[in-house]
Structure formats: C-alpha cells, structure tokens
Amino acid sequence: MPILAGQRVTADQLNRLQPKTYRAGTQTAALTGPLTNADAPGISIPFTTQTAGAVITAEIVCDFDPTTTIGGLSSGRLFIDGAGVGEFAVYQQGPGTTGDRGSTPQTYREVIPAAGNHTAKLVVTLATGMNLNVYSSVLLTVYEAV
C-alpha cells in the first residue's frame, strides 16, 4: 500500500518500512550422517511479521565436512514454519577424494502470507560419513508492506 501525498503516516507504518535482519550462526553442535531432514542445532530464527504479505530474503551456508569417502548427496534447505522452501544447498564429494570440505550457500526470496509469529531454520539431509560442521548459518531479512 503506497503512502499518498497529504496522508497521515502512523508509527506502525514507519516501523514497517525499515527491514529487520536476523542471524543464527555457529550451530551449537556438529551433526553426523546419515540423517534425513534434521534440524541444525541452534540454527533457528523466530521472527514476527506485522502484516500479511511480508517478503523475506535469506541466505544459508552449510559447512559440509566429510569424514570418509562418500557417494551420496548431502543438502541443506531453509524451512519456514515447518515447511521447506526454495532450493537446496547441495554437496557431493568427488569419487575417491578424501579431506574435502565445502561451505555451500543458497539464497531465498519468499512471501510470508500471514501476519504473526514465524520460525525460519536450517534443515539438513546428510549422507553416511558426512558432518555438518559448526560453521553453518542462516541470515534472514524481513521486509514489511506498509
């Protein structure tokens, strides 16, 4: 909703004009695969939207650290209010390699349909022998409609 010439702007409208940024980083413990859709410990962000239709942008970084030669894919994904959104951050070790490690990013832009309290978190699937190390994170910015 635009602000029109001569309109009296409320404090709530002005507060919503400023984006709010949140970060959850350096998870509290490493995870070791095999795991399917596991929450990354400590990588969860509670946030509140004041209006329906708020837009969020987010970046995740998954610090994948294989402990052995691994043949399967490992991935991380942003979940909002219990549902996976957008693309996966994916890691697959090359054949016969050891000592690999990768911090794999992914970006998101999503619309939050309802006002209220929400939770964004990093959820991972890990192949056998894959660790999600403690240097994983989520950066989230909320843009509200006026």
C-alpha positions as CSV (number, residue, x, y, z in Angstrom):
1,M,0.0,0.0,0.0
2,P,1.6,3.3,-1.0
3,I,1.9,6.4,1.2
4,L,0.0,9.2,-0.5
5,A,0.6,12.9,-0.5
6,G,-1.1,14.6,2.4
7,Q,-1.6,11.2,4.2
8,R,-1.0,11.0,7.9
9,V,1.5,8.3,8.4
10,T,1.3,6.1,11.5
11,A,4.1,5.0,13.7
12,D,3.3,1.4,12.7
13,Q,3.6,2.2,9.0
14,L,7.0,3.9,9.6
15,N,8.3,0.9,11.7
16,R,7.4,-1.5,8.9
17,L,9.4,0.5,6.4
18,Q,12.7,-0.5,8.0
19,P,13.9,-4.0,7.1
20,K,14.7,-6.3,10.1
21,T,17.7,-8.5,9.8
22,Y,18.3,-11.7,11.9
23,R,21.2,-14.1,12.0
24,A,21.6,-17.6,13.5
25,G,25.2,-18.7,13.2
26,T,27.7,-21.1,14.6
27,Q,25.5,-24.0,15.4
28,T,25.8,-25.5,18.9
29,A,26.9,-29.0,17.8
30,A,28.1,-30.8,14.7
31,L,25.8,-33.4,13.1
32,T,26.9,-36.7,11.5
33,G,25.1,-38.6,8.8
34,P,23.2,-40.5,7.9
35,L,20.3,-38.1,8.7
36,T,17.2,-37.1,6.8
37,N,15.5,-33.6,7.4
38,A,17.3,-33.0,10.7
39,D,17.3,-29.5,12.3
40,A,20.7,-28.0,12.5
41,P,21.2,-27.3,16.3
42,G,21.0,-23.6,17.1
43,I,20.2,-22.5,13.6
44,S,16.7,-21.3,14.2
45,I,15.3,-17.8,14.0
46,P,12.0,-16.7,15.5
47,F,10.6,-13.6,13.8
48,T,7.3,-11.7,13.7
49,T,5.6,-10.0,10.8
50,Q,3.0,-7.3,11.4
51,T,1.3,-7.6,8.0
52,A,0.3,-10.3,5.6
53,G,2.5,-10.5,2.5
54,A,5.8,-9.6,4.1
55,V,8.8,-10.6,2.0
56,I,11.8,-12.3,3.4
57,T,15.2,-12.8,1.8
58,A,17.6,-15.4,3.3
59,E,21.0,-16.9,2.8
60,I,22.0,-20.2,4.2
61,V,25.5,-21.6,4.5
62,C,26.1,-25.3,5.1
63,D,29.6,-26.3,6.2
64,F,29.8,-29.9,4.9
65,D,32.8,-31.9,6.2
66,P,33.1,-35.5,5.0
67,T,34.9,-37.9,7.4
68,T,35.4,-40.6,4.8
69,T,34.8,-41.2,1.1
70,I,31.1,-40.6,0.5
71,G,29.0,-41.5,-2.5
72,G,25.7,-39.7,-1.8
73,L,24.4,-36.2,-1.8
74,S,24.1,-34.1,1.3
75,S,21.9,-31.0,1.4
76,G,20.6,-28.1,3.5
77,R,17.4,-26.2,3.0
78,L,15.6,-23.2,4.6
79,F,12.4,-24.2,6.4
80,I,9.8,-21.6,7.4
81,D,7.0,-22.6,9.8
82,G,7.9,-26.3,9.3
83,A,7.8,-26.3,5.5
84,G,10.8,-26.4,3.2
85,V,11.0,-23.5,0.7
86,G,13.1,-22.9,-2.4
87,E,16.2,-24.6,-3.5
88,F,18.7,-26.9,-1.7
89,A,22.3,-26.2,-0.9
90,V,23.9,-29.4,-2.2
91,Y,27.3,-31.1,-1.6
92,Q,28.6,-34.2,-3.2
93,Q,32.1,-35.5,-2.8
94,G,34.0,-36.4,-5.9
95,P,35.0,-40.1,-6.4
96,G,38.0,-41.3,-4.4
97,T,38.7,-38.0,-2.8
98,T,39.4,-37.6,0.9
99,G,39.9,-34.5,3.1
100,D,37.3,-32.4,1.1
101,R,35.3,-29.8,2.8
102,G,32.9,-27.2,1.5
103,S,30.8,-24.3,2.7
104,T,27.8,-24.5,0.4
105,P,25.5,-21.4,0.2
106,Q,21.9,-20.9,-1.1
107,T,19.7,-17.8,-1.4
108,Y,15.9,-17.4,-1.0
109,R,13.2,-14.9,-1.5
110,E,9.8,-15.9,-0.1
111,V,6.4,-14.2,0.7
112,I,5.0,-14.8,4.2
113,P,1.3,-15.0,3.6
114,A,0.1,-14.3,7.2
115,A,1.0,-11.8,9.9
116,G,2.2,-13.2,13.2
117,N,5.0,-15.3,14.7
118,H,7.1,-17.4,12.5
119,T,10.3,-19.6,12.6
120,A,13.0,-19.9,10.0
121,K,15.5,-22.7,10.4
122,L,18.2,-24.7,8.6
123,V,17.3,-28.4,8.0
124,V,19.8,-30.9,6.5
125,T,20.0,-34.3,5.0
126,L,23.4,-35.9,5.4
127,A,24.9,-39.0,3.7
128,T,26.7,-41.6,5.8
129,G,30.0,-40.2,6.9
130,M,29.1,-36.6,6.3
131,N,29.3,-34.0,9.0
132,L,27.5,-30.7,9.1
133,N,30.1,-28.7,10.9
134,V,29.5,-25.9,13.4
135,Y,30.2,-23.0,10.9
136,S,26.8,-23.2,9.3
137,S,24.4,-20.3,9.4
138,V,21.2,-18.5,8.3
139,L,20.9,-14.8,7.6
140,L,17.3,-13.5,7.2
141,T,15.9,-10.1,6.3
142,V,12.2,-9.3,6.7
143,Y,10.6,-6.5,4.5
144,E,7.1,-5.5,5.6
145,A,4.4,-3.9,3.4
146,V,3.2,-0.5,4.6
